[in-house]
Amino acid sequence: MDQQPVNITPNLIKHFADYLRLELSLSENSVEAYCHDVHLFLQYLECRDGACPASTAIDDITQDTIENFFAYLYDLNIGATSQARILSGLKSFWRYLTQESLTDKDPTILISSPSMGRHLPEVLTYEEIQKMIDSIDLSQPNGHRNKAMIEVMYGCGLRVSELIGLQISDIYRNDGFLRIIGKGNKERLVPIGDSSLKILFQYIEGARLHVNVQPKFTDTVFLNSRGTGLTRQMVFLIVKDLAEKNGINKTISPHTFRHSFATHLLEGGANLLAVQQMLGHSSVSTTEIYTHISDELLRDTLTSYHPRFKK
């Protein structure tokens, strides 16, 4: 009689956590991190093909499945260091499964840790981002503008093109959302925290009022001293100058704030599908099913997991 397939279920992950605590004597933080890695992988499977995590058979998962998962994390701008930690969690999970004779194959065994820091921009720590924001001189003409830009890039995970294209009419102040036009003219709503929103309007209702705005740019949020829109290069130079001023010896660009946004959320335990939606990425192989996550879930995700939302 054929053996019934073993599925990855919440109960199995709970037994894995017990194994980490009792047999490997790992700290509670490490246990939570490893279990989070497994949950993240299950969310990927759900995002990929709509499979219910509770019905994911262990023996159906191949090396290709694992490699595609890490390719997906790469597409979400999750850096090599974070990928390596997630891989460590998955390897521990499959070691547990094989030790318990729940499977006789380990799809992670031939997968090596991603090369560190070669392809993706580095991630900034929350402390480094806060240090950069705090160092902005608000007595300077563009101080409030630059502070608002950093807040929005990091707090909302925007691409630089989305930042410089942001319109005042796209800010839903009372609801706490930004309407973003992303790649391919795709529209999405992104939550913005109260503190970031406050700083944004300190600029819009303050320093921006003293700019001689050119007719074509009356609705554009971020303006230069000539009253026209910012260029990508100008935003890059502002970010580079702030990093150098604060002794941050990392190769960073405006994209680094988007990268840090995604990394901090996922490492904090945020829902993969919600992060994907906020970044404006298409799902792996579906088009519509997972794009209709509720606005409330997006806001709850940021409120719970983004350090900028925490009081």
N, C-alpha and C positions, 0 to 999 in steps of 0.2 A: 504494500500500500504506500502510495506516495506521501511524503511528508508535507503537511500543510505549510504554505509560505508564511514566513515571519514578517510582519509589517512593522514599520517604524510608527509607533504610537506614543502619545504623551506618557503612558505608563512605562513604556520601554525606556524613554529618556529619564524618567524618575529613577528607574533601576540603575541606569548609567551614572546618575548623580550619586547614588548611594555607593556604587563601586569606586568612584573618584574620592569620595570622603573616607570610606572605611578601609579600602584596600590600598589606595595610593596616598592617603593622608593629605590630599590637596586642601588648600585654604578655601573658604567659602567663596571668595572672589573668583578663584580659578575654576571652581565647580560651576558657578553661574556663567562664567565666560565660555566654558566648553559646551555647556548645554545651550547657550545662546547660539553658538556656531552651528549646532545641529538644527535648531529651529530656523536659523537663517537659510540653511540648505533646503529644508522642507518648504519654506516660503518660495524659494527659487523654483522648486518643482511645481508648486501650485501656480506660480506666475507663468511658467513655461507651457504647461499643457492642461491646466485646470484640474490636475489630480488632487484628490483629497489627501492631505498628509497622513490621515489615519489609515489609508489604504495603500500606502507606498511599500511595496514588497522589497525587502533588503536585497534579495538576489536579482532583482530587476535593475539595480543600480550598477553601472559599469564604470570603467575608468573614463570613458568618453563623457559620461554624465558628470563626473567630478570636474573634468577639464573644462567642460562647457559652463559649469557653475562659476569657475574662476575667470573664464573669459567674460562672463556676465558681470562679475564684480569689477573687472577691469573697465568695462564699458560704463559702469556707474562711477568711475574715477576713484575707486577704492585702491589705495596705494599698496605697494609691495609688502611693506611691514605689516599692515593690517591683514593682507591676504595670507601671509605666512602664519600669523597667529590663528586665523580661521582654519587653515590647513592642519595645524597642530591639533586643534579641537576635533576635526573630523578623523584624523589618524587615530587619536585616542579612542574615539567612538567605535571605529572598526576593530581596534585591538580588543576592546571589551566584547564585541559581538563574536569574534573568533574564539576568544577564551571561553566564552559561555556556550560555544558550539551552536550559536544561532545562525551562523553562516560559515562556509568553508572557503570563502573568497574575500579578499580585501582589495577593493578598487582604488584605494589610496596608496598602495604600497610602492608603486612605481612613479608616483607624482612627487616631484621635488619642489622645494619652496621657490617662489618666484624670485627672480634676480632683484636685488635691493636697489631701488632708486634709479633705475636706468631709463624707464619709459615714462613714468608719470611724475607730475610735479610733486614736490614735498608737501606734507601736511603741516599746517601751523597748529600749535597747541592753543587751547582757549586762552591761556595766560598770555601768549605772544600776541594774539589778536587784540586782547584787552589792552595790552601795553601799547600797541600801535594806535589804538583809538584814543587812549588817554594822553598820548604825546602830541596830538594835533592841537596846534595853537589856534584857539577860537577867536583870538583878537585879530588874526590875519583875515584878509578879504574872503579867501576861499576856505577858511577853517571849518565853518558849519557845513559847507557843501561836501568837503572831503570826509568829514565825520559821518555824514548821512550816507555817502556812497559806500563806505566800508561796512556800516551797519546793514545796509540793504543787501550788499553782495554776500556777506556772511550769514545774516539772519534769514535770507530767503533763498540762498543757493543759486543766484542768477548768473548767467553767462554775461560777459562784458557787453556783448551786443544788446542783450536784453536790458542791461542797466542803462546804457546811454540812450536807448530807445524808449525808456519808460516815460509815459505821459501822465500828467496830473489827473486827467480824466479817467485814468486806469487805476487810480487809488480809491478803494472803497473804505474810506476812513472809519465809518461807523461799524462796518462788518469785520474790519481787520484783515482785508485781503488785497492783493495786487492782481490785476489782470495782466498777464504776460503773453506777448506774442513771440513765440520761440522759432526754432528752425522749421522751415517749410510753412511759415505762417500759421503754425499750430498754436491754438489759444489754450491757456490753462490758468487756473486760479491758484495763487500761492499765499498761504497765511503769512502775516507779518506781526511780530510781537508788539505789545504796547510800548515798550521802551524804544524799539527801533522806529515805530510809527511817530512817537513823540519827537525824536531827534530829526526825523525826516521833515516834519512840519515846522520844527524850529528853523530849518533852512528855508522851506518853501514860503513860510509866512514872515520870515525875517530877512536874512541876507539876500535871498533871491529877488526880493522886492526892489532892491537897490541896483539891480542890473538892468541896463538898457536892452530889453529883449527885442530881438529882430522878429518881424512879423511871422516868419515861417516857424518860429520856435516858441510861440506863446504857451503851448501846452507841454513842451518838453521840460522834464523835471530838472535835470542837471545841465547847467549852462556854464560856458566859459566867460571871461571878463568882457568879451565882445558881444555877448548876448546870443550866441549860437550854441549848438550842441557840442558835447565833448567828442573827441576821437578816441579810438581804442588806445592809441599810442600815449595820449595824455593820461589816461587812467593807469596805464602800465607805469609811466614815470612817477606818478603820485604814489603808487604802491611800492615801487622800488625805493623811492626816497624815504618813505616811512620805515621800511625794513632796515635800511642802512642807518637811519637815525637812531634806531633802537637796538642796534648791534645784532640783528637777526641774520645770521650767516647761512641763509638758505636761498636756493634759487627759486624765487617766487614771482608770480604774475597775478593779474586779477583772477585768473582761473583757480589759483590756489585757494581762494576763499570759498569757491563753489566746491572744490575737492574736500576742503576741511569741513564744510557744512555736511556733506554726505557721510564722511568718515566719522565725525562726532556723533551723528544721529545713529548710524548702524552699530557703532561700538557701544553706544548707550542702550541698545536694545530696541530701537525703533523698527516698525513694520517695514519690510523690504518693499512691498507694493506701494505704500504711501510715499516712501522716499523716492521711488522710481517716478511716481506721478509728479511730485514736487519738482524734480529735476527736469521733467519734460521729456523723459525717454519713452520710446515705445516698448511694449512688452516683448519678450523674446520671440514667441511664435504666434501670439494671438494679437488681435488688433483692437477689439472693442470690449471684450469681457471684463478686463481688469483696468479699464480707463475710467470707469464710472465709480470710483471710490468717493464716498461722501465728503463734502467740505469739512464736516465736523470731525471725521477721522483724521484728515490732514492737520487740522488745528490741534486736535488731541495729541497727535504724534509730535508736533513741535513743542507743545506745552509740556509734555512729559519728558522729552529726550534731548531737546536742544538747549545747551547751557545758557543761551541768550534769553530764553523764555523764563528761566528760573529766577525767582526773586532773591 
